[in-house]
Amino acid sequence: MSSMRLLFGILLSLLTGFETSLLADTASQVTGSEPSAGWAEVEITPPLGIYLGGRGGPITKSTKVLDPLYAQVTYLKDAKGTGLVLVSLDTVGIAHDLSDRIRTAIVRELGVEYNLVVINCSHTHSGPYMIRDLMAAVEPTPPIESDYFKSLTDKLILATRTAKTNLSPVTVEVFEGTSKVGINRRGKNKQGKIGIIPNPDGPMNEKLWVMKLTPTNGKAPALVFSYSCHPVIVYEYAGSAISADFPGVTRNTLREKLGKDLHCQFIQGTAGDMRPRILADLQKKRFRAPKPEDLQQAGHDLADDVMATLKTSGTKLNLNLAGTMDRPFLPRDKPPGKEIYEAMAKEEKSKYRQAVAAYWLPRYESGDGFSRGDAWPLGLIRLADNQWVVYSGGEPCAEWVPKITQWLAPRHLVVWGYSQESISYLPTEEMLAAGGYEVHESNHTRSTTPAAFAPGINEAARQSLLRQAAFIEAPVK
């Protein structure tokens, strides 16, 4: 019996050791595996007759398609199996409810964390009207828009599934360069007031960030590139046309240079106060009327800058994905005087602005209906230990970049705007006293408050980002 027990013990030991070895080998394969990525693109051109964005209210209906609109989906997974989904839309923005529905659907489809699904809008002013919920005095969503939103959601889910199906091992590299396609638009007029005037000496975010995903199986790569500039060329010479504006030209040009199978995805940066330089008449201190050739030139110039950036020394990323999102409260100031709306009520050429006046004037009488601030979407993503992403909702101005870079130093980062949902422009606290469109006028047609931001927004953003960084880097117990 003792010999049988001894033999059984030896066999059990061998079997246990073999099982342990298998588990160890499997764990080794998982932790040592390569990152993977998959991607897809889908056309999202709306039907003609839909209102166009970038004009405040729903004013202009589309009558023709200059070039189609697209959405791109890139799905990244690190060696641990953590996933990140980047969605880019050729739209002016996206409302909270629609963004939440799409992100939630992607979470259910892929099993990724909600905070690791990022929707970024190119902010083309020649795409569908997307922000009806944010604006004062607009009518309920018409069927053409609600049908489009459903179609958009369905198409993005299909693209997400395709991206998942296309997952394959990749190498991940990041390249950084600069581009002068954009220029600061907060110049001073003859009266010394800030207007939409080219300002070559003003703050600019010239950073061009390019992430290259190269499949190890030899298939065509993917480029995800980010730059900061308002896509506002087309809508000023073809006001009722649908177009992706210069980001679409850049994508097409890069495919011509690098191969038709290239996946090319644009992510808008901090373009709040950045406009196309090609339209800047510095001698006359104004932005001139655009022409079709300006669209091609701006798009080709940015593509050339992407190509030049790809020739620099890139940084290989060992993906270590993590992400958070916060909603810090950004306070608003007191509303402007009601005389703004009394004057607006007399603007006979604009029925929409008259409707906005009719919306706000009774609220000035009652004192009700003025929001005290916004719960602002602000997120942080760790792509790798040596590459971070800060993203913001709304339209952040270029002045935020040096602040965020300093707050999160020494982490190496890129800053994206126009992400997750549209709200309003986001100037820094230092910009408030100078005023201008981004500070004041852009708020006058909003439905929650026409007030500018108040002091305290910088500190709220800083504390939020530091909390998020601490959370991501905190050891898991």
KELO-814714 format. One record per residue (C-alpha): residue number from 1; x, y, z; residue in three letters. Coordinates in steps of 0.05 Angstrom, whole numbers. Each point is the difference from the previous one (the first is absolute). Layout:
N
<NUM, <X, Y, Z>, 'ALA'> ...
***
This chain:
477
<1, <0, 0, 0>, 'MET'> <2, <56, 47, 17>, 'SER'> <3, <32, -11, -69>, 'SER'> <4, <-68, 14, -33>, 'MET'> <5, <-7, 64, 40>, 'ARG'> <6, <71, 20, -21>, 'LEU'> <7, <-15, -15, -73>, 'LEU'> <8, <-66, 39, 4>, 'PHE'> <9, <36, 59, 32>, 'GLY'> <10, <52, 1, -55>, 'ILE'> <11, <-53, -3, -55>, 'LEU'> <12, <-41, 55, 35>, 'LEU'> <13, <62, 42, 6>, 'SER'> <14, <17, -9, -73>, 'LEU'> <15, <-71, 16, -22>, 'LEU'> <16, <-5, 61, 45>, 'THR'> <17, <67, 24, -24>, 'GLY'> <18, <-21, -11, -73>, 'PHE'> <19, <-64, 39, 11>, 'GLU'> <20, <37, 56, 35>, 'THR'> <21, <50, 2, -57>, 'SER'> <22, <-56, 5, -52>, 'LEU'> <23, <-32, 57, 38>, 'LEU'> <24, <67, 35, 6>, 'ALA'> <25, <14, -9, -74>, 'ASP'> <26, <-70, 26, -18>, 'THR'> <27, <10, 61, 45>, 'ALA'> <28, <67, 11, -31>, 'SER'> <29, <-30, 0, -69>, 'GLN'> <30, <-54, 50, 20>, 'VAL'> <31, <46, 49, 34>, 'THR'> <32, <52, -7, -55>, 'GLY'> <33, <-47, 5, -59>, 'SER'> <34, <1, 58, -49>, 'GLU'> <35, <-50, 56, 0>, 'PRO'> <36, <-55, -7, -52>, 'SER'> <37, <-44, 48, -39>, 'ALA'> <38, <-56, -1, -50>, 'GLY'> <39, <-34, 56, -38>, 'TRP'> <40, <-57, 17, -46>, 'ALA'> <41, <-30, 58, -38>, 'GLU'> <42, <-72, 13, -19>, 'VAL'> <43, <-34, 55, -39>, 'GLU'> <44, <-47, 43, 41>, 'ILE'> <45, <-24, 52, -51>, 'THR'> <46, <-69, 24, 21>, 'PRO'> <47, <-59, 8, -48>, 'PRO'> <48, <-9, 65, -36>, 'LEU'> <49, <-48, 47, 33>, 'GLY'> <50, <30, -9, 69>, 'ILE'> <51, <21, 64, 36>, 'TYR'> <52, <74, 14, 2>, 'LEU'> <53, <41, 14, 63>, 'GLY'> <54, <49, 55, 16>, 'GLY'> <55, <-50, 56, -8>, 'ARG'> <56, <-28, 7, 70>, 'GLY'> <57, <-71, -20, -12>, 'GLY'> <58, <-31, -44, -54>, 'PRO'> <59, <2, 52, -55>, 'ILE'> <60, <26, -32, -64>, 'THR'> <61, <-25, -64, -32>, 'LYS'> <62, <48, -43, -41>, 'SER'> <63, <-11, -1, -75>, 'THR'> <64, <60, -38, -27>, 'LYS'> <65, <58, -44, 19>, 'VAL'> <66, <68, 29, -16>, 'LEU'> <67, <35, -61, 30>, 'ASP'> <68, <-26, -57, 44>, 'PRO'> <69, <7, -2, 76>, 'LEU'> <70, <32, -59, 35>, 'TYR'> <71, <10, -30, 69>, 'ALA'> <72, <60, -40, 20>, 'GLN'> <73, <6, -50, 58>, 'VAL'> <74, <67, -24, 27>, 'THR'> <75, <0, -55, 53>, 'TYR'> <76, <65, -9, 39>, 'LEU'> <77, <16, -56, 50>, 'LYS'> <78, <61, -5, 44>, 'ASP'> <79, <35, -64, 22>, 'ALA'> <80, <-45, -3, 62>, 'LYS'> <81, <-62, 0, -44>, 'GLY'> <82, <-22, 71, 20>, 'THR'> <83, <-35, 33, -59>, 'GLY'> <84, <-5, 72, -25>, 'LEU'> <85, <-47, 23, -55>, 'VAL'> <86, <11, 65, -38>, 'LEU'> <87, <-59, 24, -42>, 'VAL'> <88, <8, 59, -48>, 'SER'> <89, <-60, 34, -32>, 'LEU'> <90, <-4, 50, -57>, 'ASP'> <91, <-51, 41, 40>, 'THR'> <92, <-1, 68, 34>, 'VAL'> <93, <-10, -33, 67>, 'GLY'> <94, <-44, -49, 37>, 'ILE'> <95, <-53, 9, 54>, 'ALA'> <96, <6, -34, 68>, 'HIS'> <97, <-57, -49, -9>, 'ASP'> <98, <22, -25, -68>, 'LEU'> <99, <72, -6, 22>, 'SER'> <100, <-21, -40, 61>, 'ASP'> <101, <-42, -47, -41>, 'ARG'> <102, <56, -14, -49>, 'ILE'> <103, <54, -9, 53>, 'ARG'> <104, <-45, -46, 41>, 'THR'> <105, <-15, -42, -62>, 'ALA'> <106, <74, -6, -14>, 'ILE'> <107, <13, -21, 72>, 'VAL'> <108, <-52, -55, -7>, 'ARG'> <109, <28, -22, -66>, 'GLU'> <110, <73, -4, 20>, 'LEU'> <111, <0, -6, 75>, 'GLY'> <112, <46, 60, 9>, 'VAL'> <113, <-2, 52, 55>, 'GLU'> <114, <-48, 58, -12>, 'TYR'> <115, <57, 49, 14>, 'ASN'> <116, <42, -32, -54>, 'LEU'> <117, <-49, 16, -56>, 'VAL'> <118, <15, 69, -29>, 'VAL'> <119, <-43, 34, -53>, 'ILE'> <120, <34, 59, -34>, 'ASN'> <121, <-32, 46, -50>, 'CYS'> <122, <38, 35, -56>, 'SER'> <123, <-44, 62, 9>, 'HIS'> <124, <-13, 9, -74>, 'THR'> <125, <-49, 57, -9>, 'HIS'> <126, <-28, -36, -62>, 'SER'> <127, <-30, -61, 34>, 'GLY'> <128, <-67, -15, 32>, 'PRO'> <129, <-31, 41, 56>, 'TYR'> <130, <18, -40, 63>, 'MET'> <131, <-10, 46, 60>, 'ILE'> <132, <-73, 18, 1>, 'ARG'> <133, <-4, -16, 75>, 'ASP'> <134, <51, 54, 16>, 'LEU'> <135, <-31, 58, -36>, 'MET'> <136, <-55, 49, 21>, 'ALA'> <137, <-65, 7, -38>, 'ALA'> <138, <7, -59, -46>, 'VAL'> <139, <-58, -45, -20>, 'GLU'> <140, <-3, -73, 19>, 'PRO'> <141, <44, -48, -38>, 'THR'> <142, <-31, -13, -68>, 'PRO'> <143, <-6, -71, -27>, 'PRO'> <144, <57, 10, -50>, 'ILE'> <145, <48, 13, 58>, 'GLU'> <146, <-25, -54, 47>, 'SER'> <147, <2, -51, -58>, 'ASP'> <148, <71, 22, -15>, 'TYR'> <149, <22, -8, 72>, 'PHE'> <150, <-28, -71, 0>, 'LYS'> <151, <35, -16, -65>, 'SER'> <152, <65, 30, 26>, 'LEU'> <153, <-4, -44, 63>, 'THR'> <154, <-14, -63, -41>, 'ASP'> <155, <58, 15, -47>, 'LYS'> <156, <48, 11, 57>, 'LEU'> <157, <-18, -65, 33>, 'ILE'> <158, <12, -37, -66>, 'LEU'> <159, <67, 36, -7>, 'ALA'> <160, <17, -20, 71>, 'THR'> <161, <-15, -73, -16>, 'ARG'> <162, <43, 4, -62>, 'THR'> <163, <57, 31, 40>, 'ALA'> <164, <-5, -57, 50>, 'LYS'> <165, <0, -52, -56>, 'THR'> <166, <62, 33, -29>, 'ASN'> <167, <40, -3, 64>, 'LEU'> <168, <72, -21, -13>, 'SER'> <169, <68, 9, 33>, 'PRO'> <170, <31, 68, -13>, 'VAL'> <171, <59, 43, 18>, 'THR'> <172, <-20, 68, 28>, 'VAL'> <173, <41, 63, -14>, 'GLU'> <174, <-12, 73, 14>, 'VAL'> <175, <31, 57, -40>, 'PHE'> <176, <-3, 74, 17>, 'GLU'> <177, <10, 59, -46>, 'GLY'> <178, <-30, 68, -13>, 'THR'> <179, <-45, 33, -51>, 'SER'> <180, <-18, 71, -17>, 'LYS'> <181, <-66, -16, -33>, 'VAL'> <182, <-35, 36, 57>, 'GLY'> <183, <7, 70, 28>, 'ILE'> <184, <-27, 34, 63>, 'ASN'> <185, <-64, 38, -15>, 'ARG'> <186, <-4, 46, 61>, 'ARG'> <187, <28, 64, -29>, 'GLY'> <188, <-18, 72, 20>, 'LYS'> <189, <-41, 47, -43>, 'ASN'> <190, <12, 75, -8>, 'LYS'> <191, <-37, 13, 64>, 'GLN'> <192, <46, -48, 37>, 'GLY'> <193, <-53, -53, 11>, 'LYS'> <194, <10, -74, -12>, 'ILE'> <195, <-34, -24, -63>, 'GLY'> <196, <6, -58, -49>, 'ILE'> <197, <63, 29, -30>, 'ILE'> <198, <64, -37, -19>, 'PRO'> <199, <53, 7, 54>, 'ASN'> <200, <67, -30, -21>, 'PRO'> <201, <29, 18, 68>, 'ASP'> <202, <-56, -32, 40>, 'GLY'> <203, <2, -67, 36>, 'PRO'> <204, <-3, -59, -48>, 'MET'> <205, <2, -74, 7>, 'ASN'> <206, <44, -20, -60>, 'GLU'> <207, <12, -70, 26>, 'LYS'> <208, <-13, -56, -50>, 'LEU'> <209, <-7, -67, 34>, 'TRP'> <210, <0, -64, -41>, 'VAL'> <211, <-10, -71, 25>, 'MET'> <212, <19, -54, -49>, 'LYS'> <213, <-26, -71, 8>, 'LEU'> <214, <38, -50, -43>, 'THR'> <215, <-28, -71, -4>, 'PRO'> <216, <54, -53, 8>, 'THR'> <217, <-33, -41, -55>, 'ASN'> <218, <20, 50, -53>, 'GLY'> <219, <-68, 31, -12>, 'LYS'> <220, <-11, 74, -11>, 'ALA'> <221, <11, 44, 62>, 'PRO'> <222, <-45, 49, 36>, 'ALA'> <223, <15, 73, 14>, 'LEU'> <224, <-36, 37, 55>, 'VAL'> <225, <21, 73, -3>, 'PHE'> <226, <-20, 61, 41>, 'SER'> <227, <5, 74, -16>, 'TYR'> <228, <-36, 63, 23>, 'SER'> <229, <-38, 42, -50>, 'CYS'> <230, <-72, 19, -15>, 'HIS'> <231, <-25, -33, -65>, 'PRO'> <232, <-37, 62, -25>, 'VAL'> <233, <23, 7, -72>, 'ILE'> <234, <-58, -31, -38>, 'VAL'> <235, <-59, 30, 35>, 'TYR'> <236, <21, 71, -19>, 'GLU'> <237, <2, -14, -75>, 'TYR'> <238, <-51, -57, -5>, 'ALA'> <239, <-47, 15, 57>, 'GLY'> <240, <-51, -54, -13>, 'SER'> <241, <50, -55, -18>, 'ALA'> <242, <19, -62, 40>, 'ILE'> <243, <75, -9, 7>, 'SER'> <244, <53, -28, 48>, 'ALA'> <245, <40, 63, -14>, 'ASP'> <246, <76, -2, 2>, 'PHE'> <247, <6, -63, 44>, 'PRO'> <248, <-34, -39, -55>, 'GLY'> <249, <50, 26, -52>, 'VAL'> <250, <57, -17, 46>, 'THR'> <251, <-24, -72, 9>, 'ARG'> <252, <-8, -9, -75>, 'ASN'> <253, <68, 29, -14>, 'THR'> <254, <34, -45, 51>, 'LEU'> <255, <-32, -61, -33>, 'ARG'> <256, <26, 24, -68>, 'GLU'> <257, <70, 4, 30>, 'LYS'> <258, <0, -62, 45>, 'LEU'> <259, <-49, -47, -34>, 'GLY'> <260, <-75, -5, -10>, 'LYS'> <261, <-7, -52, 56>, 'ASP'> <262, <28, 48, 52>, 'LEU'> <263, <-47, 11, 59>, 'HIS'> <264, <2, 75, 12>, 'CYS'> <265, <-34, 32, 60>, 'GLN'> <266, <0, 73, 20>, 'PHE'> <267, <-9, 24, 72>, 'ILE'> <268, <-15, 73, 14>, 'GLN'> <269, <43, 34, 51>, 'GLY'> <270, <-7, 67, 37>, 'THR'> <271, <-28, 39, -59>, 'ALA'> <272, <-44, 48, 39>, 'GLY'> <273, <38, 61, -23>, 'ASP'> <274, <37, -30, -61>, 'MET'> <275, <-21, 14, -72>, 'ARG'> <276, <31, -19, -67>, 'PRO'> <277, <61, 43, -13>, 'ARG'> <278, <-12, -1, -75>, 'ILE'> <279, <-60, 46, 11>, 'LEU'> <280, <39, 51, 41>, 'ALA'> <281, <12, 67, -34>, 'ASP'> <282, <53, 26, 49>, 'LEU'> <283, <8, 65, -38>, 'GLN'> <284, <-73, 19, 7>, 'LYS'> <285, <-7, -35, 67>, 'LYS'> <286, <-59, -42, -20>, 'ARG'> <287, <-20, -69, -24>, 'PHE'> <288, <-17, 3, -74>, 'ARG'> <289, <-54, -38, -36>, 'ALA'> <290, <23, -71, -16>, 'PRO'> <291, <3, -33, -68>, 'LYS'> <292, <-3, -74, -20>, 'PRO'> <293, <75, -1, -12>, 'GLU'> <294, <11, 22, 73>, 'ASP'> <295, <-33, -65, 23>, 'LEU'> <296, <48, -42, -42>, 'GLN'> <297, <60, 40, 21>, 'GLN'> <298, <-14, -5, 75>, 'ALA'> <299, <-14, -74, -5>, 'GLY'> <300, <63, -14, -41>, 'HIS'> <301, <43, 43, 46>, 'ASP'> <302, <-22, -39, 61>, 'LEU'> <303, <12, -66, -37>, 'ALA'> <304, <70, 24, -18>, 'ASP'> <305, <12, 16, 73>, 'ASP'> <306, <-24, -69, 21>, 'VAL'> <307, <48, -31, -50>, 'MET'> <308, <57, 43, 27>, 'ALA'> <309, <-18, -20, 71>, 'THR'> <310, <3, -74, -19>, 'LEU'> <311, <72, 10, -22>, 'LYS'> <312, <21, 22, 70>, 'THR'> <313, <24, -47, 55>, 'SER'> <314, <-63, -33, 26>, 'GLY'> <315, <-11, -29, 70>, 'THR'> <316, <-21, -72, 6>, 'LYS'> <317, <-56, -9, 51>, 'LEU'> <318, <-8, -60, 45>, 'ASN'> <319, <-75, 7, 10>, 'LEU'> <320, <-23, 3, 72>, 'ASN'> <321, <-71, 25, -8>, 'LEU'> <322, <-40, 34, 55>, 'ALA'> <323, <-50, 57, 0>, 'GLY'> <324, <-44, 44, 43>, 'THR'> <325, <-50, 56, -11>, 'MET'> <326, <-24, 53, 48>, 'ASP'> <327, <-51, 56, -3>, 'ARG'> <328, <30, 58, 39>, 'PRO'> <329, <-48, 57, 13>, 'PHE'> <330, <21, 61, -40>, 'LEU'> <331, <-35, 62, 27>, 'PRO'> <332, <-36, 52, -43>, 'ARG'> <333, <-2, 74, 14>, 'ASP'> <334, <-61, 45, 3>, 'LYS'> <335, <-41, 5, -64>, 'PRO'> <336, <14, 58, -47>, 'PRO'> <337, <-48, 59, -1>, 'GLY'> <338, <-68, -14, -31>, 'LYS'> <339, <11, 56, -50>, 'GLU'> <340, <37, -51, -42>, 'ILE'> <341, <-66, -36, -11>, 'TYR'> <342, <-41, 63, -6>, 'GLU'> <343, <45, 18, -60>, 'ALA'> <344, <-4, -72, -25>, 'MET'> <345, <-75, 3, 0>, 'ALA'> <346, <3, 55, -53>, 'LYS'> <347, <44, -39, -49>, 'GLU'> <348, <-53, -10, -53>, 'GLU'> <349, <49, -37, -47>, 'LYS'> <350, <8, -57, 49>, 'SER'> <351, <-62, -36, 23>, 'LYS'> <352, <43, -46, 42>, 'TYR'> <353, <33, 55, 39>, 'ARG'> <354, <-68, 32, 12>, 'GLN'> <355, <-23, -67, 28>, 'ALA'> <356, <61, -2, 45>, 'VAL'> <357, <-18, 69, 27>, 'ALA'> <358, <-71, -24, 13>, 'ALA'> <359, <30, -59, 37>, 'TYR'> <360, <45, 40, 47>, 'TRP'> <361, <-37, 65, 13>, 'LEU'> <362, <-55, -31, 43>, 'PRO'> <363, <54, -36, 40>, 'ARG'> <364, <33, 67, 15>, 'TYR'> <365, <-67, 23, 27>, 'GLU'> <366, <-9, -61, 45>, 'SER'> <367, <73, -11, 17>, 'GLY'> <368, <-8, -75, -10>, 'ASP'> <369, <33, -47, -50>, 'GLY'> <370, <72, 23, 5>, 'PHE'> <371, <50, -56, 11>, 'SER'> <372, <54, 13, 51>, 'ARG'> <373, <51, -41, -38>, 'GLY'> <374, <15, -63, -38>, 'ASP'> <375, <21, -71, 19>, 'ALA'> <376, <55, -3, -51>, 'TRP'> <377, <25, -66, -31>, 'PRO'> <378, <74, -5, 12>, 'LEU'> <379, <37, -65, -8>, 'GLY'> <380, <69, -31, 5>, 'LEU'> <381, <26, -61, -37>, 'ILE'> <382, <66, -36, 10>, 'ARG'> <383, <19, -31, -66>, 'LEU'> <384, <68, -20, 27>, 'ALA'> <385, <45, 21, 57>, 'ASP'> <386, <32, 50, -48>, 'ASN'> <387, <-63, 25, -36>, 'GLN'> <388, <-63, 30, 30>, 'TRP'> <389, <-62, 32, -30>, 'VAL'> <390, <-42, 55, 32>, 'VAL'> <391, <-67, 11, -33>, 'TYR'> <392, <-53, 53, 11>, 'SER'> <393, <-72, 9, -21>, 'GLY'> <394, <-21, 63, -35>, 'GLY'> <395, <48, 46, -36>, 'GLU'> <396, <62, 12, 42>, 'PRO'> <397, <46, 56, -22>, 'CYS'> <398, <74, -9, -15>, 'ALA'> <399, <19, 36, 65>, 'GLU'> <400, <-17, -62, 40>, 'TRP'> <401, <57, -42, -28>, 'VAL'> <402, <59, 31, 37>, 'PRO'> <403, <-40, 0, 65>, 'LYS'> <404, <-19, -73, -4>, 'ILE'> <405, <70, -19, -21>, 'THR'> <406, <28, 35, 62>, 'GLN'> <407, <-52, -29, 47>, 'TRP'> <408, <13, -72, -22>, 'LEU'> <409, <75, 5, -9>, 'ALA'> <410, <43, -41, -9>, 'PRO'> <411, <-52, -43, -36>, 'ARG'> <412, <6, 7, -76>, 'HIS'> <413, <-68, 17, -28>, 'LEU'> <414, <-44, 24, -57>, 'VAL'> <415, <-64, 40, 11>, 'VAL'> <416, <-65, -12, -39>, 'TRP'> <417, <-62, 42, 0>, 'GLY'> <418, <-69, -11, -31>, 'TYR'> <419, <-5, -67, 36>, 'SER'> <420, <-59, -37, 31>, 'GLN'> <421, <-50, 57, -6>, 'GLU'> <422, <-11, 71, -22>, 'SER'> <423, <-14, 54, 52>, 'ILE'> <424, <32, 67, -17>, 'SER'> <425, <67, 34, -11>, 'TYR'> <426, <49, -9, 57>, 'LEU'> <427, <47, 60, 9>, 'PRO'> <428, <51, 1, 56>, 'THR'> <429, <-10, 46, 59>, 'GLU'> <430, <53, 48, -26>, 'GLU'> <431, <-42, 12, -63>, 'MET'> <432, <-63, 22, 36>, 'LEU'> <433, <19, 73, 11>, 'ALA'> <434, <18, 10, -73>, 'ALA'> <435, <-68, -25, -23>, 'GLY'> <436, <-13, -18, -72>, 'GLY'> <437, <-43, -51, -35>, 'TYR'> <438, <26, -61, 37>, 'GLU'> <439, <-13, 34, 67>, 'VAL'> <440, <-65, 37, -11>, 'HIS'> <441, <-38, 0, -66>, 'GLU'> <442, <3, -75, -11>, 'SER'> <443, <-42, -10, 63>, 'ASN'> <444, <-57, 47, -19>, 'HIS'> <445, <-40, -53, -37>, 'THR'> <446, <10, -57, 50>, 'ARG'> <447, <-61, -27, 37>, 'SER'> <448, <29, -7, 70>, 'THR'> <449, <32, 68, 10>, 'THR'> <450, <29, 56, -43>, 'PRO'> <451, <52, 15, 53>, 'ALA'> <452, <75, -5, -8>, 'ALA'> <453, <42, -45, 44>, 'PHE'> <454, <22, 27, 68>, 'ALA'> <455, <67, -3, 37>, 'PRO'> <456, <13, -69, 28>, 'GLY'> <457, <-3, -40, -64>, 'ILE'> <458, <76, -9, -4>, 'ASN'> <459, <5, -28, 71>, 'GLU'> <460, <-60, -46, -11>, 'ALA'> <461, <31, -29, -62>, 'ALA'> <462, <69, -7, 34>, 'ARG'> <463, <-27, -37, 60>, 'GLN'> <464, <-42, -46, -43>, 'SER'> <465, <60, -21, -43>, 'LEU'> <466, <45, -10, 60>, 'LEU'> <467, <-54, -44, 33>, 'ARG'> <468, <-6, -40, -64>, 'GLN'> <469, <75, -10, -7>, 'ALA'> <470, <5, -23, 73>, 'ALA'> <471, <-57, -49, -11>, 'PHE'> <472, <31, -30, -62>, 'ILE'> <473, <69, -7, 32>, 'GLU'> <474, <-26, -25, 68>, 'ALA'> <475, <21, -73, 11>, 'PRO'> <476, <-57, -49, -4>, 'VAL'> <477, <-8, -40, 64>, 'LYS'> 
***
